Amino acid sequence: VDYLKIFTFIVKLIIYKALFTITTALDFKLEQIDIKIAFFIRKLKRIFILSS
């Protein structure tokens, strides 16, 4: 499994706050869309044990 190619896009809260602040300051219109991400899981040839 190549963990460098598998990722999900997560936006930090500070980015949202900055976007809302700039949008309000410049009197822009902001719209929202929802995007669903699908992860396709295939059978692994090895067993991976992850710990933190």
PDB file of N, CA, C and O in Angstrom:
ATOM      1  N   VAL A   1       0.855  -1.178   0.000  1.00  0.00           N
ATOM      2  CA  VAL A   1       0.000   0.000   0.000  1.00  0.00           C
ATOM      3  C   VAL A   1       0.894   1.232   0.000  1.00  0.00           C
ATOM      4  O   VAL A   1       1.783   1.363   0.842  1.00  0.00           O
ATOM      5  N   ASP A   2       0.661   2.116  -0.927  1.00  0.00           N
ATOM      6  CA  ASP A   2       1.433   3.355  -1.000  1.00  0.00           C
ATOM      7  C   ASP A   2       0.679   4.439  -0.232  1.00  0.00           C
ATOM      8  O   ASP A   2      -0.264   5.038  -0.751  1.00  0.00           O
ATOM      9  N   TYR A   3       1.103   4.685   1.006  1.00  0.00           N
ATOM     10  CA  TYR A   3       0.400   5.642   1.855  1.00  0.00           C
ATOM     11  C   TYR A   3       0.617   7.087   1.412  1.00  0.00           C
ATOM     12  O   TYR A   3      -0.102   7.980   1.861  1.00  0.00           O
ATOM     13  N   LEU A   4       1.600   7.333   0.532  1.00  0.00           N
ATOM     14  CA  LEU A   4       1.809   8.688   0.035  1.00  0.00           C
ATOM     15  C   LEU A   4       0.790   9.063  -1.032  1.00  0.00           C
ATOM     16  O   LEU A   4       0.574  10.250  -1.279  1.00  0.00           O
ATOM     17  N   LYS A   5       0.154   8.076  -1.674  1.00  0.00           N
ATOM     18  CA  LYS A   5      -0.842   8.349  -2.697  1.00  0.00           C
ATOM     19  C   LYS A   5      -2.267   8.310  -2.155  1.00  0.00           C
ATOM     20  O   LYS A   5      -3.197   8.753  -2.829  1.00  0.00           O
ATOM     21  N   ILE A   6      -2.448   7.784  -0.939  1.00  0.00           N
ATOM     22  CA  ILE A   6      -3.780   7.674  -0.339  1.00  0.00           C
ATOM     23  C   ILE A   6      -3.936   8.801   0.680  1.00  0.00           C
ATOM     24  O   ILE A   6      -3.202   8.861   1.666  1.00  0.00           O
ATOM     25  N   PHE A   7      -4.880   9.677   0.437  1.00  0.00           N
ATOM     26  CA  PHE A   7      -5.112  10.773   1.367  1.00  0.00           C
ATOM     27  C   PHE A   7      -6.551  11.236   1.244  1.00  0.00           C
ATOM     28  O   PHE A   7      -7.243  10.902   0.282  1.00  0.00           O
ATOM     29  N   THR A   8      -6.985  11.992   2.206  1.00  0.00           N
ATOM     30  CA  THR A   8      -8.278  12.655   2.132  1.00  0.00           C
ATOM     31  C   THR A   8      -8.057  14.128   2.442  1.00  0.00           C
ATOM     32  O   THR A   8      -7.222  14.476   3.277  1.00  0.00           O
ATOM     33  N   PHE A   9      -8.788  14.964   1.787  1.00  0.00           N
ATOM     34  CA  PHE A   9      -8.618  16.399   1.936  1.00  0.00           C
ATOM     35  C   PHE A   9      -9.380  16.872   3.170  1.00  0.00           C
ATOM     36  O   PHE A   9     -10.604  16.751   3.231  1.00  0.00           O
ATOM     37  N   ILE A  10      -8.669  17.401   4.137  1.00  0.00           N
ATOM     38  CA  ILE A  10      -9.281  17.908   5.368  1.00  0.00           C
ATOM     39  C   ILE A  10      -8.852  19.365   5.537  1.00  0.00           C
ATOM     40  O   ILE A  10      -7.662  19.678   5.539  1.00  0.00           O
ATOM     41  N   VAL A  11      -9.824  20.232   5.676  1.00  0.00           N
ATOM     42  CA  VAL A  11      -9.535  21.657   5.835  1.00  0.00           C
ATOM     43  C   VAL A  11      -9.573  21.999   7.316  1.00  0.00           C
ATOM     44  O   VAL A  11     -10.511  21.631   8.023  1.00  0.00           O
ATOM     45  N   LYS A  12      -8.564  22.695   7.772  1.00  0.00           N
ATOM     46  CA  LYS A  12      -8.516  23.095   9.173  1.00  0.00           C
ATOM     47  C   LYS A  12      -9.501  24.232   9.426  1.00  0.00           C
ATOM     48  O   LYS A  12      -9.852  24.981   8.514  1.00  0.00           O
ATOM     49  N   LEU A  13      -9.931  24.348  10.649  1.00  0.00           N
ATOM     50  CA  LEU A  13     -10.917  25.356  11.034  1.00  0.00           C
ATOM     51  C   LEU A  13     -10.425  26.774  10.753  1.00  0.00           C
ATOM     52  O   LEU A  13     -11.220  27.636  10.380  1.00  0.00           O
ATOM     53  N   ILE A  14      -9.137  27.028  10.924  1.00  0.00           N
ATOM     54  CA  ILE A  14      -8.599  28.375  10.693  1.00  0.00           C
ATOM     55  C   ILE A  14      -8.766  28.803   9.235  1.00  0.00           C
ATOM     56  O   ILE A  14      -8.919  29.992   8.955  1.00  0.00           O
ATOM     57  N   ILE A  15      -8.738  27.846   8.305  1.00  0.00           N
ATOM     58  CA  ILE A  15      -8.939  28.165   6.886  1.00  0.00           C
ATOM     59  C   ILE A  15     -10.375  28.639   6.659  1.00  0.00           C
ATOM     60  O   ILE A  15     -10.611  29.598   5.925  1.00  0.00           O
ATOM     61  N   TYR A  16     -11.334  27.954   7.299  1.00  0.00           N
ATOM     62  CA  TYR A  16     -12.735  28.388   7.195  1.00  0.00           C
ATOM     63  C   TYR A  16     -12.909  29.802   7.747  1.00  0.00           C
ATOM     64  O   TYR A  16     -13.566  30.642   7.132  1.00  0.00           O
ATOM     65  N   LYS A  17     -12.323  30.052   8.899  1.00  0.00           N
ATOM     66  CA  LYS A  17     -12.454  31.376   9.514  1.00  0.00           C
ATOM     67  C   LYS A  17     -11.851  32.458   8.629  1.00  0.00           C
ATOM     68  O   LYS A  17     -12.431  33.534   8.479  1.00  0.00           O
ATOM     69  N   ALA A  18     -10.698  32.181   8.045  1.00  0.00           N
ATOM     70  CA  ALA A  18     -10.060  33.156   7.156  1.00  0.00           C
ATOM     71  C   ALA A  18     -10.911  33.390   5.913  1.00  0.00           C
ATOM     72  O   ALA A  18     -11.072  34.529   5.474  1.00  0.00           O
ATOM     73  N   LEU A  19     -11.452  32.321   5.348  1.00  0.00           N
ATOM     74  CA  LEU A  19     -12.303  32.447   4.164  1.00  0.00           C
ATOM     75  C   LEU A  19     -13.542  33.292   4.461  1.00  0.00           C
ATOM     76  O   LEU A  19     -13.900  34.165   3.671  1.00  0.00           O
ATOM     77  N   PHE A  20     -14.192  33.038   5.588  1.00  0.00           N
ATOM     78  CA  PHE A  20     -15.384  33.805   5.956  1.00  0.00           C
ATOM     79  C   PHE A  20     -15.041  35.270   6.223  1.00  0.00           C
ATOM     80  O   PHE A  20     -15.809  36.163   5.865  1.00  0.00           O
ATOM     81  N   THR A  21     -13.900  35.517   6.845  1.00  0.00           N
ATOM     82  CA  THR A  21     -13.482  36.891   7.135  1.00  0.00           C
ATOM     83  C   THR A  21     -13.217  37.668   5.851  1.00  0.00           C
ATOM     84  O   THR A  21     -13.676  38.801   5.704  1.00  0.00           O
ATOM     85  N   ILE A  22     -12.480  37.066   4.922  1.00  0.00           N
ATOM     86  CA  ILE A  22     -12.175  37.730   3.649  1.00  0.00           C
ATOM     87  C   ILE A  22     -13.446  37.940   2.836  1.00  0.00           C
ATOM     88  O   ILE A  22     -13.642  38.998   2.237  1.00  0.00           O
ATOM     89  N   THR A  23     -14.308  36.927   2.820  1.00  0.00           N
ATOM     90  CA  THR A  23     -15.563  37.033   2.074  1.00  0.00           C
ATOM     91  C   THR A  23     -16.428  38.170   2.607  1.00  0.00           C
ATOM     92  O   THR A  23     -16.998  38.938   1.832  1.00  0.00           O
ATOM     93  N   THR A  24     -16.522  38.276   3.915  1.00  0.00           N
ATOM     94  CA  THR A  24     -17.327  39.335   4.530  1.00  0.00           C
ATOM     95  C   THR A  24     -16.701  40.707   4.300  1.00  0.00           C
ATOM     96  O   THR A  24     -17.406  41.668   3.992  1.00  0.00           O
ATOM     97  N   ALA A  25     -15.385  40.801   4.447  1.00  0.00           N
ATOM     98  CA  ALA A  25     -14.702  42.090   4.288  1.00  0.00           C
ATOM     99  C   ALA A  25     -14.827  42.627   2.867  1.00  0.00           C
ATOM    100  O   ALA A  25     -14.950  43.836   2.672  1.00  0.00           O
ATOM    101  N   LEU A  26     -14.798  41.746   1.878  1.00  0.00           N
ATOM    102  CA  LEU A  26     -14.877  42.175   0.476  1.00  0.00           C
ATOM    103  C   LEU A  26     -16.302  42.160  -0.066  1.00  0.00           C
ATOM    104  O   LEU A  26     -16.528  42.448  -1.241  1.00  0.00           O
ATOM    105  N   ASP A  27     -17.261  41.823   0.795  1.00  0.00           N
ATOM    106  CA  ASP A  27     -18.683  41.781   0.434  1.00  0.00           C
ATOM    107  C   ASP A  27     -18.944  40.838  -0.748  1.00  0.00           C
ATOM    108  O   ASP A  27     -19.703  41.152  -1.664  1.00  0.00           O
ATOM    109  N   PHE A  28     -18.292  39.678  -0.694  1.00  0.00           N
ATOM    110  CA  PHE A  28     -18.490  38.647  -1.715  1.00  0.00           C
ATOM    111  C   PHE A  28     -19.612  37.717  -1.302  1.00  0.00           C
ATOM    112  O   PHE A  28     -20.008  37.686  -0.137  1.00  0.00           O
ATOM    113  N   LYS A  29     -20.124  36.959  -2.258  1.00  0.00           N
ATOM    114  CA  LYS A  29     -21.138  35.945  -1.989  1.00  0.00           C
ATOM    115  C   LYS A  29     -20.431  34.592  -1.888  1.00  0.00           C
ATOM    116  O   LYS A  29     -19.599  34.260  -2.732  1.00  0.00           O
ATOM    117  N   LEU A  30     -20.756  33.831  -0.879  1.00  0.00           N
ATOM    118  CA  LEU A  30     -20.124  32.531  -0.656  1.00  0.00           C
ATOM    119  C   LEU A  30     -21.185  31.446  -0.752  1.00  0.00           C
ATOM    120  O   LEU A  30     -22.240  31.545  -0.125  1.00  0.00           O
ATOM    121  N   GLU A  31     -20.909  30.412  -1.534  1.00  0.00           N
ATOM    122  CA  GLU A  31     -21.826  29.285  -1.669  1.00  0.00           C
ATOM    123  C   GLU A  31     -21.122  28.013  -1.233  1.00  0.00           C
ATOM    124  O   GLU A  31     -19.894  27.953  -1.177  1.00  0.00           O
ATOM    125  N   GLN A  32     -21.910  27.008  -0.928  1.00  0.00           N
ATOM    126  CA  GLN A  32     -21.358  25.750  -0.425  1.00  0.00           C
ATOM    127  C   GLN A  32     -21.807  24.593  -1.305  1.00  0.00           C
ATOM    128  O   GLN A  32     -22.943  24.560  -1.778  1.00  0.00           O
ATOM    129  N   ILE A  33     -20.895  23.639  -1.517  1.00  0.00           N
ATOM    130  CA  ILE A  33     -21.261  22.375  -2.155  1.00  0.00           C
ATOM    131  C   ILE A  33     -20.718  21.244  -1.291  1.00  0.00           C
ATOM    132  O   ILE A  33     -19.684  21.388  -0.639  1.00  0.00           O
ATOM    133  N   ASP A  34     -21.409  20.146  -1.294  1.00  0.00           N
ATOM    134  CA  ASP A  34     -20.969  18.976  -0.546  1.00  0.00           C
ATOM    135  C   ASP A  34     -20.412  17.953  -1.523  1.00  0.00           C
ATOM    136  O   ASP A  34     -21.039  17.637  -2.534  1.00  0.00           O
ATOM    137  N   ILE A  35     -19.244  17.445  -1.213  1.00  0.00           N
ATOM    138  CA  ILE A  35     -18.600  16.436  -2.051  1.00  0.00           C
ATOM    139  C   ILE A  35     -18.381  15.196  -1.204  1.00  0.00           C
ATOM    140  O   ILE A  35     -17.790  15.260  -0.126  1.00  0.00           O
ATOM    141  N   LYS A  36     -18.855  14.093  -1.692  1.00  0.00           N
ATOM    142  CA  LYS A  36     -18.650  12.834  -0.983  1.00  0.00           C
ATOM    143  C   LYS A  36     -17.449  12.124  -1.584  1.00  0.00           C
ATOM    144  O   LYS A  36     -17.280  12.090  -2.803  1.00  0.00           O
ATOM    145  N   ILE A  37     -16.630  11.565  -0.730  1.00  0.00           N
ATOM    146  CA  ILE A  37     -15.431  10.858  -1.170  1.00  0.00           C
ATOM    147  C   ILE A  37     -15.645   9.371  -0.943  1.00  0.00           C
ATOM    148  O   ILE A  37     -16.049   8.951   0.142  1.00  0.00           O
ATOM    149  N   ALA A  38     -15.381   8.597  -1.944  1.00  0.00           N
ATOM    150  CA  ALA A  38     -15.527   7.141  -1.839  1.00  0.00           C
ATOM    151  C   ALA A  38     -14.141   6.510  -1.776  1.00  0.00           C
ATOM    152  O   ALA A  38     -13.252   6.852  -2.555  1.00  0.00           O
ATOM    153  N   PHE A  39     -13.978   5.608  -0.858  1.00  0.00           N
ATOM    154  CA  PHE A  39     -12.735   4.858  -0.743  1.00  0.00           C
ATOM    155  C   PHE A  39     -13.015   3.427  -1.161  1.00  0.00           C
ATOM    156  O   PHE A  39     -13.879   2.757  -0.596  1.00  0.00           O
ATOM    157  N   PHE A  40     -12.289   2.978  -2.136  1.00  0.00           N
ATOM    158  CA  PHE A  40     -12.442   1.605  -2.596  1.00  0.00           C
ATOM    159  C   PHE A  40     -11.420   0.746  -1.869  1.00  0.00           C
ATOM    160  O   PHE A  40     -10.222   1.029  -1.886  1.00  0.00           O
ATOM    161  N   ILE A  41     -11.911  -0.303  -1.234  1.00  0.00           N
ATOM    162  CA  ILE A  41     -11.052  -1.173  -0.440  1.00  0.00           C
ATOM    163  C   ILE A  41     -10.855  -2.477  -1.192  1.00  0.00           C
ATOM    164  O   ILE A  41     -11.820  -3.120  -1.605  1.00  0.00           O
ATOM    165  N   ARG A  42      -9.619  -2.854  -1.362  1.00  0.00           N
ATOM    166  CA  ARG A  42      -9.339  -4.139  -1.995  1.00  0.00           C
ATOM    167  C   ARG A  42      -8.683  -5.053  -0.973  1.00  0.00           C
ATOM    168  O   ARG A  42      -8.200  -4.598   0.063  1.00  0.00           O
ATOM    169  N   LYS A  43      -8.672  -6.307  -1.264  1.00  0.00           N
ATOM    170  CA  LYS A  43      -8.074  -7.265  -0.345  1.00  0.00           C
ATOM    171  C   LYS A  43      -6.563  -7.076  -0.302  1.00  0.00           C
ATOM    172  O   LYS A  43      -5.911  -6.879  -1.327  1.00  0.00           O
ATOM    173  N   LEU A  44      -6.031  -7.140   0.904  1.00  0.00           N
ATOM    174  CA  LEU A  44      -4.596  -6.979   1.090  1.00  0.00           C
ATOM    175  C   LEU A  44      -3.908  -8.335   1.051  1.00  0.00           C
ATOM    176  O   LEU A  44      -4.480  -9.352   1.442  1.00  0.00           O
ATOM    177  N   LYS A  45      -2.678  -8.328   0.574  1.00  0.00           N
ATOM    178  CA  LYS A  45      -1.901  -9.566   0.524  1.00  0.00           C
ATOM    179  C   LYS A  45      -1.208  -9.842   1.850  1.00  0.00           C
ATOM    180  O   LYS A  45      -0.793 -10.971   2.111  1.00  0.00           O
ATOM    181  N   ARG A  46      -1.081  -8.829   2.680  1.00  0.00           N
ATOM    182  CA  ARG A  46      -0.443  -8.964   3.989  1.00  0.00           C
ATOM    183  C   ARG A  46      -1.357  -8.384   5.063  1.00  0.00           C
ATOM    184  O   ARG A  46      -2.287  -7.634   4.767  1.00  0.00           O
ATOM    185  N   ILE A  47      -1.081  -8.735   6.291  1.00  0.00           N
ATOM    186  CA  ILE A  47      -1.790  -8.159   7.432  1.00  0.00           C
ATOM    187  C   ILE A  47      -0.939  -7.013   7.962  1.00  0.00           C
ATOM    188  O   ILE A  47       0.253  -7.182   8.217  1.00  0.00           O
ATOM    189  N   PHE A  48      -1.554  -5.851   8.126  1.00  0.00           N
ATOM    190  CA  PHE A  48      -0.855  -4.684   8.643  1.00  0.00           C
ATOM    191  C   PHE A  48      -1.372  -4.390  10.041  1.00  0.00           C
ATOM    192  O   PHE A  48      -2.581  -4.341  10.265  1.00  0.00           O
ATOM    193  N   ILE A  49      -0.464  -4.196  10.971  1.00  0.00           N
ATOM    194  CA  ILE A  49      -0.830  -3.825  12.336  1.00  0.00           C
ATOM    195  C   ILE A  49      -0.258  -2.436  12.585  1.00  0.00           C
ATOM    196  O   ILE A  49       0.957  -2.242  12.557  1.00  0.00           O
ATOM    197  N   LEU A  50      -1.135  -1.479  12.826  1.00  0.00           N
ATOM    198  CA  LEU A  50      -0.717  -0.101  13.058  1.00  0.00           C
ATOM    199  C   LEU A  50      -0.927   0.248  14.518  1.00  0.00           C
ATOM    200  O   LEU A  50      -1.942  -0.112  15.114  1.00  0.00           O
ATOM    201  N   SER A  51       0.021   0.939  15.081  1.00  0.00           N
ATOM    202  CA  SER A  51      -0.119   1.383  16.466  1.00  0.00           C
ATOM    203  C   SER A  51       0.434   2.791  16.577  1.00  0.00           C
ATOM    204  O   SER A  51       1.236   3.236  15.756  1.00  0.00           O
ATOM    205  N   SER A  52      -0.015   3.475  17.609  1.00  0.00           N
ATOM    206  CA  SER A  52       0.482   4.842  17.793  1.00  0.00           C
ATOM    207  C   SER A  52       1.077   5.010  19.163  1.00  0.00           C
ATOM    208  O   SER A  52       1.549   6.095  19.503  1.00  0.00           O
TER     209      SER A  52
END
